[in-house]
């Protein structure tokens, strides 16, 4: 085992490493040289039988050989990685100057479209979007909204109660309306407020026009001199903008809600032509929302002085007005996940509602 033979072996193994075409071939070179039965390993096993002086010289030469081979293998491995990466980048490159290829386009659900349309309308009036949790407590969902303990809305047949609560504490529940966000907004800071609250709500109901989960939007405006006239003008402007017709008329009927006083239900005029509902035409009336001036007790519950502040609130079902505007006959089909239905009623995700381009397609 002289120096010349070690150098020749080193040159041979380095050349084999440089010639490896891929990582598998390079690994074979490594095993043949440095594996348990590799050529360098076998030489190092023979050191034990040598005289001390010869063992020292041979060991130094073999260590240098091993380092040389490891360096050659590492260099070739890096070269292979760079080559493969370059080839992959070349294969996957995209020419951004090419025209866009036609692709199958996903559709935006009508409810998502209507949420965007409604919030765009109210944003133009100065309202901002507020959000809150779907799981609520009794205070925010009922008590703070002046809903008494004996009110039917609190009963099990209307409300989804969850496990929890002990003693006098009422169990948590799935919110039955988006009004708790109004309470949280008023508790979070001083007035004035001008918010809209789109979101999911939950009630025990299911038929052609009701589902256990549905979508609502609440509106709240609190200031020092807001009147019922402001509420009427706000909703009339909304109806004309949303249904995209100046012929939409609204009728306000006295009603009762625990959280507003006075309260009203609002109807819009419509007609039916060839089985299709046309809003803004004819003399028939359809109820679409409830509204009123915020009850002083609600303001007090939320820490707002009713002697200085007053305002209005309104709420409507987003699913229902989506059905009216886009001719959807059955509410339940909106939640079945049928791609054929979505292809028919859906919207382009890039066609965002705006007053400049039109709210809907």
C-alpha positions, 0 to 999 in steps of 0.5 A, a space after each residue: 500500500 504505497 503512496 502511488 497506489 493510493 493516489 491512483 485509487 484516488 484518481 480512479 474513484 474521483 473520476 467515477 464520481 465525476 462521471 456519475 450521471 445521476 444521484 443513483 449512480 453517484 450513490 453506487 460510487 460512494 458505496 463502492 468506495 466508502 461503504 462497509 465493504 468499499 475499497 477505501 474501507 477495506 484498505 483502512 481495515 488492514 492498518 491494524 496489521 501494520 507496524 506503528 511507523 508504517 501504520 501512521 504514514 498509511 493512515 494519514 494517506 488513507 484519511 486524505 484519500 477518504 476526504 478527497 473522495 467525499 469532496 468529489 462526491 459532494 461536488 458532483 451531488 451539487 452539480 447534479 442538483 443544479 442540473 436537475 433544478 435548471 431542467 425542471 425550471 426550463 420544463 415548467 416555465 410559463 410565457 407570460 406574453 401568451 394569451 390566457 388559455 380558456 379554463 373551467 371557471 368556478 362560480 360565486 354563490 348567489 348569497 356571497 354575491 348578494 352580501 357583496 352587493 348589499 355591503 357595497 350599497 351601505 358602504 356608499 352611505 357611510 356604513 362599515 361592516 362589523 362581525 361577531 361570533 356565531 356562538 353567543 350567550 343569552 345576554 347578547 342574543 336576548 337580554 340586551 335586546 330587551 327580549 323577556 324570559 317568556 318570549 317564544 324566541 327563547 324556547 327550545 323549538 326556535 333556538 339551538 342551545 348548546 351543552 353548558 351553563 350551570 345554575 342560573 347561567 343560561 347555556 350558550 346558543 347558536 345566534 338566532 339573528 345578527 343583532 348581538 353584534 350591534 350590542 357588542 359594537 355599542 359596548 366596545 366604544 362610544 357612539 356614533 355608530 353606523 354599521 352593517 352586520 352580514 352573517 350566518 344565523 340559526 333557527 329550528 325551521 326548514 321548508 321551501 323558504 326556511 332553513 336551519 342555517 340562513 344569512 341575515 344582515 343587520 344595520 345600526 345607526 346611532 347619533 344625536 338626531 337620527 329620526 324615522 325619516 332617516 331610516 325610511 330614506 336609507 331603506 328606500 335608497 337601498 331597495 332602489 339600488 339593490 333591485 336596480 330599479 327606480 320603480 321599487 316602492 316601499 310600504 311601512 306597516 306598524 309592527 312590534 319588535 322587543 328591540 325597537 320602538 316604534 317598529 315597522 315591517 317593510 313591504 316592496 311592490 311586485 308582480 308575477 309575470 309568466 311565473 316570474 316575480 318582478 320587483 318594482 312592478 305591479 300592486 302586490 306587496 311582499 314583506 322583506 325586512 323589519 326595522 324601527 328606532 332602537 329601544 331606549 332599554 337596549 341603549 341603556 343595556 349597552 351603556 349608551 345614554 338614550 337621553 342623548 343618543 338615538 337611532 335606527 336598526 333594521 334586519 333582513 334575510 339575505 337568502 330571501 332577497 337573493 331568491 327575489 332578485 335572481 329568481 331562485 324558487 326554493 331556498 333549500 337548493 342554495 345549500 345542496 352543493 349542486 355544481 349544476 345549480 351553481 353553474 346556472 345561478 353563480 357569478 364570476 368571482 372576478 366580477 365584483 359589484 360596484 356602482 360604476 359597473 353595475 351591482 349584478 351581471 
